[in-house]
């Protein structure tokens, strides 16, 4: 096995955490309606304890995931993510009531949150600059692949267990979770962490050689110099300093706009949205598979383009696609244009997200912080992402619920709001978003004025 293949293999294993992330967050869409009927939940209770509880766990995991990632290393934390996913899948499937169900979904959410911190960080740190974008974006690809498999799994498990279909939908995640936990034992530790935290230059050099770094002495010197410039940034006080204000703001806004596109709202509530457009329950689940399929296909496109055209061009393309598609979905609901018109522009929305924000967000955040601050930076960006995801998922049943929703007769307003937010994103990308393709992590710090 040559160095490129070895790097790819290790990146794929770490990126499986993304597959579990995608599967775990979206599999709830198939259990949404059955659980609502089984436990007769109110819109507020259902939004908080059933639909968004995993996301609140994700917020906790994202906020506190940076500390263990820096202290214990990327590899150990990747392993324990697999354990959390396994416990969550089995516990959710066997839950006897809404409260125990919420607890196990919360556990899985913690795994998702930490995953969004450590996996992109690890992949960025083992990659060379020429392929870093594609390899880190593979984490997003695996998220999307997990989403598609969750939609497929939900569809094919209808009728498998009768009234307990939803338990099988949630429990099947334990299979890939356990497989991932075993595989991650074979990957090497990040060479940048070995230098930054352990000062183990010999081991780091061996890993760099295995990963295909030709001039290891120069690479180690650059990493060491970056660490010296970043000295003292272990604390939150030092992290939130004037020196790092630029990457902090960049991480905040890309994560903020990611969720204000409405992506998680549409993925989580896809069957319900499609039912509101006139599709039967089983047809709406089937069309959810189409959403997952388009997401996967256009994530491939983003993966292909990210190291060729760059991060900024993909964000511009995605922003324009967002604005057009969300405006047309709002138009469809307002004028009752029918399910085919609505489905067409929902799929365009998914394509725009996959090529733009979906492909870029985790790559970009993993690139813009210095070595010693990278896990904290990734934690910050992921936290912003998941806080807004949780808030949106929590409040949407209050607006969308067919019986008591504030906007039950006017869902178009929700999509018009998201379209407006994407117009603001387009302005931000045009005026503030830097390009990061094709240069080393240390060079990016220099361009941002950090080193």
N, C-alpha and C positions, 0 to 999 in steps of 0.2 A: 504494500500500500504506500503510494507516494504522499508527500506532505499535503498537497491540495486535497486529496481524498480523505486524509486523516482529519484535516480541519473541517471538511464538509461533514464527515461522520459525527464528530463531536458536536458540531453546530446543530445537526439534525436531532441528536439525542436531547440536547438542551431545549431545542424548539418544540419537542413533544410536550413540554410544559405548556406551550401555547395551544396545542391541540386540546389538552385537558381544560385549559382556560376557556376556549371557545365552546367545547362540549358542555362544560359545567354551567356556564352562564346562560346558554340558550335552551338547554334541555327542559328547563322549567316551563317553556312555552307550551309544550304538549301536556303538561300536568296542570296548567293554569285553570282551565274550566272544570275538569273533574274534581280538583281539590276544592274549588269554590263551591261546588254542589255538595261534595261529601261533608265538609265541615261548616257549610252555610255561613261563610265569612262575609262581613260587611266590606264595602269598598276601602275604607281606611285600614281595617285589620288586614285585608287581603294585600293591599299595596305595601304595608310595612312588614308584616310577619311572613307572608308567603313569597311575594314577588321581589321585594327589595332587601330581604334579610341577608341573602348571600352578598349583595352589593355593599351592605354595611360591614360585613366581614372583610370584603375586599378593601374597603377604605382603611380598616384597621391594619390589614396585611400590608397595604401600600405605605401607610404612614410609618409603621414600625419595622418594615422589612429591610430598610437600609442598614440599620444597626447590626443585626446578625450577619448580613451579607458582608459587611466590612470586618466584623470581629472574627467570625468562624470560617469565612471563605465562601466562594461562590458554589463550589461543589457540594459541600455539606448542606447548604440551604436548599439547593436543587433537589437533593435526596429527600429532605423532610417535606418538601412540597408534595411529592408523590404520596407520602404517608397521609398527609392531610386530605388529599383528594380521595384516597381509598376509604378512609374513615367516613368522609362525607357521603360518598356514593352508597355505601352499605347502610349507614345510619338513616339517610333520607328514605331509602327504599323500604325500610322496616319500621319507620316512624308510626306510632299508634295514634298520635294526635298532632294538632297544628303547632303546639309549642315545641315538642321534641323535633318535629320536622324542621322548624325554623332554626333550632340549635344546630342541627347537622348541616343545613344549608349555610349557616354562618361559618362553620368550620371550613367548608369548601371554599367559601368566599375569601377567607384568610389565605388559603392556598393560592387563589387567583391573584390576590393583591400582591403577595410576595413574589409570585411568578413574574408579574409585570415589572418588578424591580430587578430581580436577579438574572433572569434568562437573557434579556437584551444586553445587560451589562456584561455577562459572561461571553456571549457571542461576539460583541464588539471588541472585547479584550483579547480574544484569540484569533481575530481575523486580520488579514493584511488590508491595506487601504484600498486596493483595487477591487476587492470583492466584498468589503465590509457591508456595504449597503444591501447587497443581495442576501448575504448570510443573516444579517439581523432582520431583514424584511421576511426571511423565512419563518421567523417567529410569528409574524402577522399571518403569513400563509397558513401556518398550522392552526392559528386561531380560527381562521376562515374555514379550513378543512374540518376542524372540530365542530363548527357551527353547522356545516352541511351534513356531517355524519349524525349530529344530534337531530336535525330535521328529518333525515332519512330513517333513523332509528325510531323516532316518535311515530312516523307514518306507518312503518312496517310492524310496529308492536301494537297497533290498534287491533283489538280482538284477541291478542295473545293471552292475556290474563283476565279477561272479563273486566269486572269493576276495578281490578288491580293493575290494569295496563300501565297506569302512571308510575307504579312502583317499579315495574320492569324497566320503564324508560329511564328512571333515575339510577337504578341499581347497576345497569349494564356498564356504567362508567368505571366501575371497579376493575374491569378487565384491563383496559389500557393503562389505568393508574398504577396497578401492580407491576405491569410489564416495564413501564417507564422507571419505576423506583429501582428495579434491578439493573436496568441498562445504565443509569446514571452513575453507578458504582465504578464503571470502567473508564469514565472520561478523566482527563487531567485537570488539575487546578489551573486557574487563570495565571499566566506568568506575571501580569501586572500586579495582581494581588500578592503573589509570592515575593515580589520586590518591594511593594509599598508597605506591606504589613509584616512580612516575615524576614525581609532582607536576605532571602535565600536565593542568592544570585546563581549558584550552581544549578539548582533545580529549575529555576526560571529559564536559564540558558538552554537546558536540555529540552524543555517544553517548546521554547521558541524555535529551536532547530527542528524538532518533530513537526512543528506547524508550518515550516517552510521559510522562516526568516533567514535571509542569506547573510546579512551583516548583523549578527547578534550583539556584538560589542557596541555598535552604534545605537542599536535599538535599546539596549540596557542603559546606555548613557543618557539617551533622550528621556526615557522613563524616569530615571533617577533625578535628572534635572527638573523635570515636571513635578516630581514629588517634593523636591526642596522648595520650589516656588509655591507649592500647595501646602507647605508645612503649617500646622496649626489649625487646619480647616476641619478637624474631626468633630468639633462641637457645633451645635446648631447656631450658636451665637456667631461663630466665625463663618459658618456656611451662609447665613443671611447677612452677609457683609456687602459693603459697596463694591468690593472687588468682583463679586460673583453676580451682581445685580442683572447684568445683561443675559447670561444663560438662564437665570431664574425666571426672568420675565418671558423669555422665549419659551421655556418649558411650560410656564403657566398658560400662555395664550394658545399654544398648539393643543394642549390638553383641554382647555376651556372650550375652544371652538369645536374640537372633536365631538364632545357630547352635546353641544348646542346645535349640532347638525340634526340631532334626533335619531342617530344611528341605533343606539341601544333601545330607544323607545320602539322603533320600527321592528327590530329583531325580536324583542321580547313579546311584543303585542301583535306580531304579524298575523297569526290566525284570527285574532279578534278584529283587527283592522279590515281584513279581507271579508270576514263575515258581515261587517257593517256595510261593505260595498255590495253585498248581495250573494256572496258565495256560501254554499252549505259548509258545515263544519269540516267534513272530510276533504272537500275540495279546497278549503282554505289551508288545511295542513299540507295538502299536495302542492299548492302554490307556494307555500313556505319553502319547499324543497327547491323550487325554481329560484327563489331569492338566494338560498344558500349556494346554488350552482353558479349563478351569475357572479356572486361574491368571490367564489373560487377562481373562476375564469379570469376575471379582471384583476384579481390579486396576482395571478401569473403575469399579466401585462405590467402591473406595477413593479413586480420583482425583476422583470426583464429590463425595464426602463430606468430604474432608480440610480444605477451606476453609470448609465449612458446619458440621459438627459438631465439628471440631477434632481435634488429634492424640491427645489423651488418651482420648477416647471410642472412637476406632478401636483404640487399644491395649487398652482394656478388653474390647471386643467380640472382638478377635482372641485375647486370652488365654483367654477362656471357651471359644471355639471350639477352640483348641488342646487344652485339658484334656479336653473331651468326646471329640474325635476320636482323640487319641492313646490315651486309655484304652480306647476301643472297638477300635482296631487291635490293642492288646495283648491284649484279650479275644478277638478273632478268632483270633489265632495260638495262644493258650493252649487254646481250646476247639475249634479247627478249624471255625469257623463258615462257611467257604466263601469263594470269591473274590468273590461279589457283595457280601456283607456287608463284607468287607475293602475292596473298591474304593469302596464308598459312603463309608466313614469316611476313607479316604485323600483322597477328593475334598473332604470337609468340612474336613480338615486344610489342604489347599491353599487353599480358600476363606478360612479363618480367617487364614492367613498373608497372603494377598493383600490383604485388607481391613485387617489390623492392621499387623504388623511390616513387611511388604513395602511398603505405601504410605507408612509413616511414617519408617523408619530414615534414609534418605538426606536427606529433607527436614529432619528434626529435627537431625541432626548439622550440617548446613550452616547452621542458624539460630543455634545457641547460642554460637558463638565470635565474638570481635571481628574486625574486618576484617583487621588485620595478622596475626592468629593463625588465621584461618579455614582456610587450606590446611593448616597444621600440625594443627589440630584435626580436620579431615576425614581427614587422614593417620592420626592416632592412632586415631580411631574405625574407619576402614576396616582398619587393621592388626589391631586386636583381632578384628574380624569375620573376617578371613581367616586369622589364626593358628588360631582355633578351628575354622574350616571345614577347614583343612588337617589339623589333628590328627584330627578326626572322620573325614575321608575316608581318612586313612592307616590308622587302626586298625580301621575297620569290616570290611575283608576278613578280618582275624584273627578277628573275632567271627562274621561272617556266612557265610564260605566253606562251601559245602555239604559238603566232604570233611573239612576240618581245623579249621573254625571252633569257637571256644570255646563259642559259643551256637548252634551249627548246629541243635540240636534245640529250642532255647528262644529264638527271636527275639523273643518277646513281652517279654522283660526289657528289651530296648533301648527299646521304645516306652513301657513303663511308666516308665523313667528319664526320658525326654523329657517325659512328662506331669507328673512330679513337678517338673521344672525350670520348666515353664510355670505351675505353681501358685505357685512363688516369683516368677515374673515378674508375675503378677497382684497379689501383695502389694506388689511394688516400684512398679508403676504406680499403685496406690491411694494409696500413702504418699509417693512421692518425685517423680513425673513431673509437670513443669509444662506448662501450655498455652502455645503460641507462635503461635497463629493470629491473623491480622488486624492485626499491628503491624509496624513497620519493624524491620529487623535491629538498628539502633542502640537502639531501645526495648527489645528483648529483652535486650540487655546490661544495661540499667538494671534491669530486673525481676529479673535473676539476680544483681544486686549487683556487676557487673563494672565499670560506669562510674560 
